[in-house]
Amino acid sequence: MLEPALHAMLYPATARNAGAHAGNGTGTRIIDLFAGIGGIRMGFEAHGGQCVFTSEWNDFSQKTYQENFRDGTAQHALIGDIVTFPAEAVPEHDILLGGFPCQPFSIAGVSKKNALGRPHGFECTTQGTLFFDVARIIATRRPAAFLLENVKNLLSHDKGRTFDVILQTLRDELGYEVHYRVIDGAHFTPQHRERIIIVGFRGKTS
């Protein structure tokens, strides 16, 4: 559970009064895929977002997530495996959030899989293809925007071919305007951690 001081910082009174954490339906609707313990959700809720659906496969992360947010099951579903979950059953939402698994694309993850003689990238069928489940939900629900997060090495994995497939899927097949940038967490926290942030918009932004 969040410490009171941290909770007060993340959820200031103005955001709470706007309905960000009260579940009263007045905030921008978000869904939280591959949620972990809810880090991305925290940032959006601090600015008025209302989470209406969560998917997290790991049991321990689920328990921590539930302690952090105390969502009522009547208004908010927390499910495990997104692969078997029908896209049509995902609630309508405005913004899709997803930090899809990085192990098949990270430098360390690829090195380990190579050492063990295991496939990586999209050829890793347990984790590497989960991006396409994100695309499946976007195609069905057509949110106004999405934010995806992964390791910096996603850009160069398989000589850039992996990222090309992702961009082609989001831009050409789904029709979203897509922007991306590598951001170092050191600008915001005492930790050097570079991540690629991919954002997409259903409508034109320029």
Phi, psi and omega per residue, in radians:
M1 nan 2.507 -3.121
L2 -1.154 2.437 3.027
E3 -1.109 2.521 -3.098
P4 -0.936 -0.715 -3.110
A5 -1.148 -0.714 3.122
L6 -1.191 -0.698 3.122
H7 -1.072 -0.735 -3.138
A8 -1.132 -0.602 3.139
M9 -1.258 -0.722 -3.097
L10 -1.325 -0.560 -3.098
Y11 -2.132 1.308 3.133
P12 -1.111 2.833 -3.055
A13 -0.999 -0.620 -3.113
T14 -1.110 -0.716 3.135
A15 -1.215 -0.715 -3.136
R16 -1.122 -0.713 -3.136
N17 -1.168 -0.436 3.115
A18 -1.401 -0.059 3.080
G19 1.673 0.233 -3.065
A20 -1.107 -0.647 -3.029
H21 -2.104 0.123 -3.062
A22 -1.698 -0.185 3.105
G23 1.180 0.532 -3.090
N24 -1.651 0.113 3.018
G25 1.459 0.118 -3.082
T26 -1.650 -0.209 -3.079
G27 -1.562 2.964 3.007
T28 -1.119 2.222 -3.056
R29 -1.393 2.228 3.122
I30 -2.187 2.684 2.937
I31 -2.120 2.610 -2.960
D32 -2.121 1.736 -3.107
L33 -1.742 2.531 -3.068
F34 0.885 0.917 -2.827
A35 -1.277 -0.369 -3.033
G36 1.057 -2.212 3.093
I37 -1.821 0.161 2.977
G38 1.755 0.400 -3.077
G39 -1.085 -0.786 -3.133
I40 -1.178 -0.712 3.123
R41 -1.002 -0.700 -3.107
M42 -0.962 -0.781 -3.123
G43 -1.105 -0.693 -3.126
F44 -1.289 -0.664 3.116
E45 -1.188 -0.531 3.108
A46 -1.137 -0.273 3.141
H47 -2.053 0.464 2.983
G48 1.770 0.056 3.140
G49 -1.305 2.653 3.083
Q50 -2.191 1.994 -3.109
C51 -1.361 2.210 -3.095
V52 -1.976 -0.083 -3.096
F53 -2.883 2.447 3.137
T54 -2.387 2.474 2.997
S55 -2.242 2.206 3.069
E56 -2.617 2.173 -3.020
W57 -1.369 -0.640 -3.019
N58 -1.336 2.215 -3.081
D59 -1.082 -0.726 -3.107
F60 -1.198 -0.687 3.077
S61 -1.129 -0.654 3.090
Q62 -1.026 -0.779 -3.109
K63 -1.117 -0.750 3.112
T64 -1.135 -0.726 3.116
Y65 -1.019 -0.799 -3.128
Q66 -1.128 -0.620 3.074
E67 -1.199 -0.639 -3.113
N68 -1.201 -0.626 -2.967
F69 -2.005 -0.431 3.108
R70 0.889 0.830 3.123
D71 -1.241 2.499 3.016
G72 -1.389 2.298 -3.067
T73 -1.140 -0.395 -3.137
A74 -1.177 -0.597 -3.100
Q75 -1.772 -0.213 -2.940
H76 -2.572 2.104 3.118
A77 -1.651 2.371 3.000
L78 -2.080 1.925 -3.090
I79 -1.973 2.896 -3.105
G80 -1.575 -1.581 -3.013
D81 -1.371 1.963 -3.131
I82 -1.290 -0.366 -3.082
V83 -1.077 -0.694 -3.083
T84 -1.638 0.021 -3.074
F85 -1.574 2.236 -3.113
P86 -1.143 2.333 3.128
A87 -1.069 -0.549 -3.133
E88 -1.165 -0.376 -3.127
A89 -1.523 -0.160 3.063
V90 -1.257 2.292 -3.103
P91 -1.079 2.691 3.000
E92 -1.012 2.455 -3.112
H93 -2.664 2.845 -3.132
D94 -1.640 -0.657 -3.097
I95 -2.336 2.274 3.045
L96 -1.713 2.260 3.088
L97 -1.974 2.381 -3.136
G98 -2.764 2.005 2.997
G99 -1.732 1.287 -3.022
F100 -1.118 2.631 -2.957
P101 -0.888 2.368 -3.052
C102 -1.714 -0.250 -3.022
Q103 -0.965 -0.674 -3.132
P104 -1.218 -0.199 -3.034
F105 -2.081 -0.315 -3.071
S106 -1.259 2.741 3.127
I107 -1.048 -0.821 -3.133
A108 -1.144 -0.749 -3.117
G109 -1.125 -0.742 3.129
V110 -1.149 -0.735 3.128
S111 -1.064 -0.757 3.140
K112 -1.134 -0.781 -3.130
K113 -1.141 -0.659 3.084
N114 -1.100 -0.742 -3.137
A115 -1.103 -0.574 -3.127
L116 -1.600 -0.007 -3.134
G117 1.241 0.510 -3.103
R118 -1.877 2.640 3.139
P119 -1.226 2.689 3.080
H120 -2.326 3.127 -3.092
G121 1.115 -2.559 -3.125
F122 -1.156 -0.299 3.129
E123 -1.345 -0.236 3.051
C124 -1.426 1.767 -2.978
T125 -1.291 -0.278 -3.140
T126 -1.453 -0.615 -3.099
Q127 -2.216 -0.529 -2.990
G128 -1.227 -0.343 -3.094
T129 -1.754 0.097 -3.069
L130 -1.164 -0.396 3.050
F131 -0.980 -0.640 -3.087
F132 -1.239 -0.354 2.997
D133 -1.291 -0.593 3.003
V134 -1.074 -0.828 -3.134
A135 -1.071 -0.650 3.129
R136 -1.078 -0.718 3.133
I137 -1.248 -0.725 3.094
I138 -1.049 -0.751 -3.125
A139 -1.101 -0.622 -3.089
T140 -1.431 -0.770 -3.017
R141 -1.667 -0.352 3.090
R142 0.858 1.024 3.103
P143 -1.127 2.785 3.132
A144 -1.135 -0.512 -3.101
A145 -2.742 2.857 3.022
F146 -2.509 2.739 3.025
L147 -2.341 2.137 3.123
L148 -2.075 2.572 -3.087
E149 -2.347 2.456 3.090
N150 -2.792 -3.077 -3.115
V151 -1.307 2.716 3.132
K152 -1.001 -0.605 -3.071
N153 -1.156 -0.197 3.061
L154 -1.007 -0.567 -3.134
L155 -1.108 -0.673 -3.022
S156 -1.858 -0.055 -3.121
H157 -1.002 2.373 -3.133
D158 0.939 0.771 3.105
K159 0.996 0.578 3.081
G160 1.546 -0.123 -3.082
R161 -1.184 -0.619 3.132
T162 -1.060 -0.824 -3.108
F163 -1.201 -0.573 3.076
D164 -1.057 -0.721 3.117
V165 -1.105 -0.729 3.133
I166 -1.083 -0.819 3.137
L167 -1.123 -0.735 3.126
Q168 -1.088 -0.673 3.128
T169 -1.132 -0.842 -3.069
L170 -1.256 -0.707 -3.073
R171 -1.499 -0.959 -2.990
D172 -1.411 -0.777 -3.083
E173 -1.417 -0.713 -3.082
L174 -1.679 -0.301 3.033
G175 1.373 0.455 3.141
Y176 -1.672 2.607 2.978
E177 -1.437 2.105 -2.954
V178 -2.070 2.383 3.051
H179 -2.289 2.625 3.119
Y180 -2.581 2.705 3.138
R181 -2.766 2.514 3.017
V182 -1.528 2.205 -3.111
I183 -2.150 2.354 3.117
D184 -1.641 2.177 3.121
G185 -1.047 -0.294 3.139
A186 -1.103 -0.340 3.096
H187 -1.258 -0.293 -3.035
F188 -2.222 -0.411 -3.093
T189 -2.415 2.839 3.121
P190 -1.368 1.002 -3.097
Q191 -2.719 2.257 3.071
H192 -1.490 1.840 -3.108
R193 -2.584 1.834 -3.107
E194 -1.533 2.312 3.137
R195 -2.388 2.553 3.033
I196 -1.593 2.288 3.100
I197 -1.931 2.166 -3.141
I198 -2.002 2.134 3.101
V199 -2.093 2.544 3.128
G200 -2.402 2.592 -3.115
F201 -2.272 2.361 3.137
R202 -1.171 -0.606 3.111
G203 -1.801 2.902 3.133
K204 -1.207 2.483 3.140
T205 -1.882 -0.036 3.133
S206 -2.567 nan nan
